[in-house]
Amino acid sequence: MSEEPSEEGATPPSEERTVPTVNAAPTADLRTGEESSEKLDAAFALLADPVRRAALATLAEGDETVYAVDSLATAVASKRQAANAGDRTFEDATRARSLAVELHHRHLPKLESHGVVRYDPAERSVEYLGREWLDEWLDHVRQTE
């Protein structure tokens, strides 16, 4: 059975149409004026992790402009300890060291890639740059936690 000729410009039924792929993880540089939906997706991705939320809250609320990774990890460990007050197996100093490694390898590079912090891995220092739209969502999160 042969295909019938199609109208000019129409896609023949035998040809498959390609669907553009969508990145699962947003990589928006939030320093730019991108679409608000991209910013919203990125904000939710950044705030989805409890360690990253605690780090962002510490940076946003803090009196210091630049934090050493170790002191940020200690502050995050304290926040997490308060949130898990019933968990008596939580070792603060050990957890702070573990969090420092996690922040260094995972969370701070991600926050920097989105333009939220300036991270210097050689100096092990982090500066919160803040973003008005992210700070608003962070305030909502802090009120509910």
Contacts in CASP RR format, 6 or more apart in sequence:
PFRMAT RR
TARGET T0000
AUTHOR 0000-0000-0000
METHOD contacts of the structure
MODEL  1
MSEEPSEEGATPPSEERTVPTVNAAPTADLRTGEESSEKLDAAFALLADP
VRRAALATLAEGDETVYAVDSLATAVASKRQAANAGDRTFEDATRARSLA
VELHHRHLPKLESHGVVRYDPAERSVEYLGREWLDEWLDHVRQTE
3 12 0 8 1.000
3 13 0 8 1.000
3 14 0 8 1.000
6 12 0 8 1.000
6 13 0 8 1.000
11 17 0 8 1.000
25 45 0 8 1.000
26 38 0 8 1.000
26 41 0 8 1.000
26 42 0 8 1.000
26 45 0 8 1.000
27 113 0 8 1.000
28 34 0 8 1.000
28 38 0 8 1.000
28 39 0 8 1.000
28 41 0 8 1.000
28 42 0 8 1.000
28 114 0 8 1.000
29 113 0 8 1.000
29 114 0 8 1.000
29 115 0 8 1.000
30 39 0 8 1.000
30 42 0 8 1.000
30 114 0 8 1.000
30 115 0 8 1.000
30 116 0 8 1.000
30 131 0 8 1.000
30 133 0 8 1.000
30 134 0 8 1.000
31 115 0 8 1.000
31 129 0 8 1.000
31 131 0 8 1.000
36 133 0 8 1.000
39 133 0 8 1.000
42 114 0 8 1.000
43 133 0 8 1.000
43 134 0 8 1.000
43 137 0 8 1.000
44 137 0 8 1.000
46 52 0 8 1.000
46 56 0 8 1.000
46 110 0 8 1.000
46 111 0 8 1.000
46 114 0 8 1.000
46 116 0 8 1.000
46 134 0 8 1.000
47 53 0 8 1.000
47 56 0 8 1.000
47 137 0 8 1.000
47 138 0 8 1.000
47 141 0 8 1.000
49 107 0 8 1.000
50 80 0 8 1.000
50 83 0 8 1.000
51 76 0 8 1.000
51 80 0 8 1.000
51 99 0 8 1.000
51 102 0 8 1.000
51 103 0 8 1.000
51 107 0 8 1.000
52 107 0 8 1.000
52 110 0 8 1.000
52 111 0 8 1.000
53 138 0 8 1.000
53 141 0 8 1.000
53 145 0 8 1.000
54 76 0 8 1.000
54 79 0 8 1.000
54 80 0 8 1.000
55 72 0 8 1.000
55 76 0 8 1.000
55 103 0 8 1.000
55 107 0 8 1.000
55 108 0 8 1.000
55 111 0 8 1.000
56 111 0 8 1.000
56 116 0 8 1.000
56 128 0 8 1.000
56 134 0 8 1.000
56 138 0 8 1.000
57 79 0 8 1.000
57 138 0 8 1.000
57 141 0 8 1.000
57 142 0 8 1.000
58 67 0 8 1.000
58 72 0 8 1.000
58 75 0 8 1.000
58 76 0 8 1.000
58 79 0 8 1.000
59 67 0 8 1.000
59 72 0 8 1.000
59 117 0 8 1.000
59 126 0 8 1.000
59 128 0 8 1.000
59 130 0 8 1.000
60 128 0 8 1.000
60 130 0 8 1.000
60 135 0 8 1.000
60 138 0 8 1.000
65 127 0 8 1.000
65 128 0 8 1.000
66 125 0 8 1.000
66 126 0 8 1.000
66 127 0 8 1.000
67 75 0 8 1.000
67 125 0 8 1.000
67 126 0 8 1.000
67 127 0 8 1.000
67 128 0 8 1.000
68 124 0 8 1.000
68 125 0 8 1.000
69 100 0 8 1.000
69 103 0 8 1.000
69 104 0 8 1.000
69 108 0 8 1.000
69 124 0 8 1.000
69 125 0 8 1.000
69 126 0 8 1.000
70 96 0 8 1.000
70 100 0 8 1.000
70 124 0 8 1.000
72 100 0 8 1.000
72 103 0 8 1.000
72 126 0 8 1.000
73 96 0 8 1.000
73 97 0 8 1.000
73 99 0 8 1.000
73 100 0 8 1.000
73 103 0 8 1.000
74 96 0 8 1.000
76 96 0 8 1.000
76 99 0 8 1.000
76 103 0 8 1.000
77 92 0 8 1.000
77 95 0 8 1.000
77 96 0 8 1.000
77 99 0 8 1.000
78 92 0 8 1.000
80 90 0 8 1.000
80 95 0 8 1.000
80 99 0 8 1.000
81 90 0 8 1.000
81 92 0 8 1.000
81 95 0 8 1.000
83 145 0 8 1.000
84 90 0 8 1.000
103 126 0 8 1.000
104 121 0 8 1.000
104 124 0 8 1.000
108 117 0 8 1.000
108 119 0 8 1.000
108 121 0 8 1.000
108 126 0 8 1.000
109 119 0 8 1.000
109 121 0 8 1.000
111 117 0 8 1.000
111 119 0 8 1.000
112 118 0 8 1.000
112 119 0 8 1.000
115 129 0 8 1.000
115 131 0 8 1.000
116 128 0 8 1.000
116 129 0 8 1.000
116 130 0 8 1.000
116 131 0 8 1.000
116 134 0 8 1.000
117 126 0 8 1.000
117 127 0 8 1.000
117 128 0 8 1.000
117 129 0 8 1.000
117 130 0 8 1.000
118 126 0 8 1.000
118 127 0 8 1.000
118 129 0 8 1.000
119 125 0 8 1.000
119 126 0 8 1.000
119 127 0 8 1.000
120 126 0 8 1.000
END
